[in-house]
Amino acid sequence: MPAVRTTRKLMKMDEIKAKARSLGIEPGKMKKTDLIRMIQQWEGNTPCFGTSRGECTNEACCFIGDCLKIKT
């Protein structure tokens, strides 16, 4: 499957924390990357946030806009 490039809106930390709370995760003072990976794992996805190297095949991921900006 080819990698996806997107211009999807970036999520603000308060939006990420709200999503976590809606899933029963208490974000506390977690770092953004750790919180997103916990959400991904809780949703049954691979906790891969920040490892895409600018490309991703998971178009359904709500964090793809943020993730694709990180080039590790």
N, C-alpha and C positions, 0 to 999 in steps of 0.2 A: 504494500500500500504506500503511495507516495506521501511525502511529508506535507503538512499543511502550513500555509502562511496565512496569518489572520490579522485583522485590525480591530479585533474585539476589544471592548472597553476594559480598562484596567480596574480591578477591584480595590477599593480603599480598605484600610485595616479595619475600620468599624463595620464594613459590610462583611468582611471575612469572619470577624468575631461573631456577628449576628448569625451568619450561616452555621458556625460551629455550635453556638448555643441552641439553634433550632434542631441540631442533631444530638443534643445532649452532651456536648463537649464543653467543658468550662475552660475558656482560653487563658484566663489569668494574665500572666505577663509573658506568654510564649512568644518566641520570635515568629515572624511571618512565615518563613519557610517551614519551620517545624509544625506550626498550626495547619498550614495548607496540606502538608503531607499527612497529618493525622486525619484531616477531613477526607482526603483522597482514600486513605486506607479504610476509614469507617464506611465510606460509600462502596467499598468493594473494588476499588481501582488500585493500580500500582502507585505507591507513594513516590512519584517521580518528579515532583515540582522542582524546577531549577536545574534539571539534568538534561534538558532537551537539546542544548547546544544550538538553539535558534530554530529548531525544526521539531514538529510533533505530528503524530498521526491520529491523536485522539481529539477530534473536532468537538465532541460533546463536553469536554472538560471546561468548567466555568473559569478556570484559572489560566487558560491557554494564553490569553493576552499578556499577562504578567510573565508567565514562564518563557515565552518566546523572546522576551526582552533580555533575559539572562543568558549570556553566552559564556559558559564555563569551559 
